[in-house]
């Protein structure tokens, strides 16, 4: 009986690079943000350092209330600006905790596709709920990775070497 061959795990370079880019952007805004960069005010968290053209916002600030739907880059760039160090640390922690194992197993293309879908879906859901909301942070992508990780565990539970057998019907309460 030969053990089944396993593919060598891939190096998680994409998630590490993306997390590094977010940390580098935060350090940059904190260091050079006072010179020429405009800070935007979010309702709940106060000021978020970074240029306004990176924040996601469907409708501009009052009283101008400009239509910002044509500025589609905001759907991706808002993830580079966080309201605080704790906000950045929480997003990086979730990205690394769930993104690194996902990338090692499934590869960088699939993981970045899932992450990008979460990044784009996050502000779109916020826009449906509140058109005037300012959206910053990478939570949409981070929690897309969390959801994909739980889905992968759910799907491949029987193949995982855990030594525990949980019937498929009982998995939902376990993961909820």
C-alpha positions as a Markdown table, in Angstrom:
| # | Residue | x | y | z |
|---|---|---|---|---|
| 1 | Unk | 0.0 | 0.0 | 0.0 |
| 2 | Unk | 1.6 | 3.2 | -1.2 |
| 3 | Unk | 0.5 | 6.4 | 0.3 |
| 4 | Unk | -1.2 | 8.8 | -2.2 |
| 5 | Unk | 1.1 | 11.4 | -3.6 |
| 6 | Unk | 0.4 | 14.9 | -2.5 |
| 7 | Unk | 1.3 | 18.0 | -4.5 |
| 8 | Unk | 3.9 | 20.2 | -2.9 |
| 9 | Unk | 2.3 | 23.1 | -1.2 |
| 10 | Unk | 2.5 | 26.4 | -3.0 |
| 11 | Unk | 4.1 | 29.5 | -1.5 |
| 12 | Unk | 1.5 | 32.0 | -0.5 |
| 13 | Unk | 3.1 | 35.0 | -2.2 |
| 14 | Unk | -0.1 | 36.8 | -3.4 |
| 15 | Unk | -1.8 | 37.1 | 0.0 |
| 16 | Unk | 1.5 | 38.1 | 1.6 |
| 17 | Unk | 2.1 | 40.7 | -1.1 |
| 18 | Unk | -1.4 | 42.1 | -0.8 |
| 19 | Unk | -1.2 | 42.3 | 2.9 |
| 20 | Unk | 2.2 | 44.0 | 2.6 |
| 21 | Unk | 0.8 | 46.5 | 0.1 |
| 22 | Unk | -2.0 | 47.4 | 2.6 |
| 23 | Unk | 0.5 | 47.8 | 5.5 |
| 24 | Unk | 2.8 | 49.9 | 3.3 |
| 25 | Unk | -0.1 | 52.1 | 2.2 |
| 26 | Unk | -1.1 | 52.6 | 5.8 |
| 27 | Unk | 2.5 | 53.6 | 6.8 |
| 28 | Unk | 2.7 | 55.9 | 3.9 |
| 29 | Unk | -0.6 | 57.7 | 4.7 |
| 30 | Unk | 0.4 | 58.0 | 8.3 |
| 31 | Unk | 3.8 | 59.4 | 7.5 |
| 32 | Unk | 3.1 | 61.7 | 4.5 |
| 33 | Unk | -0.7 | 62.1 | 5.0 |
| 34 | Unk | -0.4 | 65.5 | 6.6 |
| 35 | Unk | 1.2 | 67.0 | 3.5 |
| 36 | Unk | -1.3 | 67.5 | 0.7 |
| 37 | Unk | -3.6 | 64.6 | 1.4 |
| 38 | Unk | -7.2 | 65.1 | 2.3 |
| 39 | Unk | -8.6 | 63.0 | 5.0 |
| 40 | Unk | -12.2 | 61.8 | 4.7 |
| 41 | Unk | -14.5 | 61.5 | 7.7 |
| 42 | Unk | -16.5 | 58.3 | 8.2 |
| 43 | Unk | -19.6 | 58.4 | 10.4 |
| 44 | Unk | -18.6 | 55.8 | 12.8 |
| 45 | Unk | -14.8 | 55.8 | 13.0 |
| 46 | Unk | -13.9 | 59.4 | 12.5 |
| 47 | Unk | -11.0 | 60.4 | 10.2 |
| 48 | Unk | -9.4 | 57.8 | 7.9 |
| 49 | Unk | -6.0 | 58.7 | 6.6 |
| 50 | Unk | -5.5 | 58.6 | 2.8 |
| 51 | Unk | -6.5 | 60.4 | -0.3 |
| 52 | Unk | -10.2 | 60.8 | -0.9 |
| 53 | Unk | -10.0 | 59.4 | -4.4 |
| 54 | Unk | -9.3 | 55.9 | -2.9 |
| 55 | Unk | -12.3 | 55.7 | -0.6 |
| 56 | Unk | -15.4 | 54.0 | -1.9 |
| 57 | Unk | -18.4 | 56.3 | -2.0 |
| 58 | Unk | -21.4 | 56.2 | -4.3 |
| 59 | Unk | -22.5 | 59.8 | -3.7 |
| 60 | Unk | -20.1 | 62.6 | -2.9 |
| 61 | Unk | -20.1 | 64.6 | 0.3 |
| 62 | Unk | -22.9 | 67.0 | 1.2 |
| 63 | Unk | -23.6 | 69.7 | 0.0 |
| 64 | Unk | -22.1 | 68.9 | -3.5 |
| 65 | Unk | -23.4 | 65.3 | -3.5 |
| 66 | Unk | -21.7 | 64.5 | -6.8 |
| 67 | Unk | -22.4 | 61.2 | -8.6 |
| 68 | Unk | -19.3 | 59.0 | -8.1 |
| 69 | Unk | -20.6 | 55.9 | -9.9 |
| 70 | Unk | -18.2 | 56.5 | -12.8 |
| 71 | Unk | -15.1 | 56.2 | -10.5 |
| 72 | Unk | -15.0 | 52.5 | -10.7 |
| 73 | Unk | -11.4 | 52.2 | -9.3 |
| 74 | Unk | -12.8 | 53.0 | -5.9 |
| 75 | Unk | -14.3 | 49.5 | -5.8 |
| 76 | Unk | -10.8 | 48.1 | -5.5 |
| 77 | Unk | -8.7 | 50.9 | -4.0 |
| 78 | Unk | -10.7 | 51.5 | -0.8 |
| 79 | Unk | -9.0 | 48.4 | 0.7 |
| 80 | Unk | -5.7 | 50.4 | 0.9 |
| 81 | Unk | -7.1 | 52.8 | 3.5 |
| 82 | Unk | -8.1 | 51.8 | 7.1 |
| 83 | Unk | -9.5 | 53.9 | 9.9 |
| 84 | Unk | -7.1 | 52.8 | 12.5 |
| 85 | Unk | -4.2 | 50.5 | 13.2 |
| 86 | Unk | -6.6 | 48.0 | 14.9 |
| 87 | Unk | -8.7 | 48.0 | 11.8 |
| 88 | Unk | -5.7 | 47.3 | 9.6 |
| 89 | Unk | -4.4 | 44.6 | 12.1 |
| 90 | Unk | -7.8 | 42.8 | 12.2 |
| 91 | Unk | -8.0 | 42.7 | 8.4 |
| 92 | Unk | -4.4 | 41.5 | 8.0 |
| 93 | Unk | -4.9 | 38.9 | 10.6 |
| 94 | Unk | -8.0 | 37.4 | 8.9 |
| 95 | Unk | -6.4 | 37.7 | 5.5 |
| 96 | Unk | -3.3 | 35.8 | 6.7 |
| 97 | Unk | -5.2 | 33.3 | 8.8 |
| 98 | Unk | -7.5 | 32.2 | 6.0 |
| 99 | Unk | -5.7 | 33.3 | 2.9 |
| 100 | Unk | -2.3 | 31.6 | 3.4 |
| 101 | Unk | -3.7 | 28.1 | 3.7 |
| 102 | Unk | -6.2 | 28.7 | 0.9 |
| 103 | Unk | -3.4 | 29.9 | -1.4 |
| 104 | Unk | -1.2 | 27.0 | -0.4 |
| 105 | Unk | -3.8 | 24.5 | -1.4 |
| 106 | Unk | -5.7 | 26.2 | -4.3 |
| 107 | Unk | -3.1 | 28.6 | -5.8 |
| 108 | Unk | -2.9 | 32.4 | -6.1 |
| 109 | Unk | -5.3 | 32.8 | -9.0 |
| 110 | Unk | -8.3 | 31.3 | -7.3 |
| 111 | Unk | -7.6 | 33.0 | -4.0 |
| 112 | Unk | -7.2 | 36.4 | -5.6 |
| 113 | Unk | -10.4 | 35.9 | -7.6 |
| 114 | Unk | -12.3 | 35.1 | -4.3 |
| 115 | Unk | -10.6 | 38.0 | -2.5 |
| 116 | Unk | -11.3 | 40.5 | -5.3 |
| 117 | Unk | -14.9 | 39.4 | -5.5 |
| 118 | Unk | -15.3 | 40.1 | -1.8 |
| 119 | Unk | -13.5 | 43.4 | -2.1 |
| 120 | Unk | -15.9 | 44.5 | -4.9 |
| 121 | Unk | -19.0 | 43.0 | -3.3 |
| 122 | Unk | -18.4 | 44.7 | 0.1 |
| 123 | Unk | -19.0 | 48.4 | -1.0 |
| 124 | Unk | -21.8 | 47.4 | -3.4 |
| 125 | Unk | -23.7 | 45.9 | -0.5 |
| 126 | Unk | -23.0 | 49.0 | 1.6 |
| 127 | Unk | -24.2 | 51.2 | -1.3 |
| 128 | Unk | -27.5 | 49.4 | -1.4 |
| 129 | Unk | -27.9 | 50.0 | 2.4 |
| 130 | Unk | -26.6 | 53.6 | 2.5 |
| 131 | Unk | -25.6 | 55.5 | -0.6 |
| 132 | Unk | -23.8 | 58.2 | 1.5 |
| 133 | Unk | -21.6 | 55.7 | 3.4 |
| 134 | Unk | -17.8 | 56.0 | 3.1 |
| 135 | Unk | -16.3 | 52.5 | 2.8 |
| 136 | Unk | -12.7 | 51.9 | 3.8 |
| 137 | Unk | -10.7 | 48.8 | 4.7 |
| 138 | Unk | -10.3 | 45.3 | 3.3 |
| 139 | Unk | -13.0 | 43.6 | 5.3 |
| 140 | Unk | -14.9 | 42.5 | 2.2 |
| 141 | Unk | -12.0 | 40.5 | 0.9 |
| 142 | Unk | -10.9 | 39.2 | 4.2 |
| 143 | Unk | -14.3 | 37.8 | 5.0 |
| 144 | Unk | -14.7 | 36.4 | 1.5 |
| 145 | Unk | -11.5 | 34.3 | 2.3 |
| 146 | Unk | -13.1 | 33.3 | 5.6 |
| 147 | Unk | -16.3 | 32.1 | 3.8 |
| 148 | Unk | -14.3 | 30.3 | 1.1 |
| 149 | Unk | -12.2 | 28.6 | 3.8 |
| 150 | Unk | -15.3 | 27.4 | 5.7 |
| 151 | Unk | -16.8 | 26.2 | 2.4 |
| 152 | Unk | -13.6 | 24.3 | 1.5 |
| 153 | Unk | -13.6 | 22.6 | 4.9 |
| 154 | Unk | -17.3 | 21.8 | 4.5 |
| 155 | Unk | -16.8 | 20.3 | 1.0 |
| 156 | Unk | -13.6 | 18.4 | 1.8 |
| 157 | Unk | -14.4 | 17.3 | 5.4 |
| 158 | Unk | -14.2 | 13.6 | 4.5 |
| 159 | Unk | -10.8 | 14.0 | 3.0 |
| 160 | Unk | -9.2 | 15.9 | 5.8 |
| 161 | Unk | -7.1 | 13.9 | 8.2 |
| 162 | Unk | -8.8 | 15.0 | 11.4 |
| 163 | Unk | -9.8 | 11.7 | 12.8 |
| 164 | Unk | -13.2 | 13.0 | 13.5 |
| 165 | Unk | -16.3 | 12.0 | 11.6 |
| 166 | Unk | -19.1 | 14.6 | 11.5 |
| 167 | Unk | -22.0 | 13.7 | 9.2 |
| 168 | Unk | -22.7 | 16.1 | 6.4 |
| 169 | Unk | -26.0 | 17.1 | 7.9 |
| 170 | Unk | -24.5 | 18.0 | 11.3 |
| 171 | Unk | -21.8 | 20.3 | 9.9 |
| 172 | Unk | -23.9 | 23.4 | 9.6 |
| 173 | Unk | -24.5 | 23.7 | 13.4 |
| 174 | Unk | -20.8 | 23.0 | 14.0 |
| 175 | Unk | -19.6 | 25.7 | 11.7 |
| 176 | Unk | -22.3 | 28.3 | 12.6 |
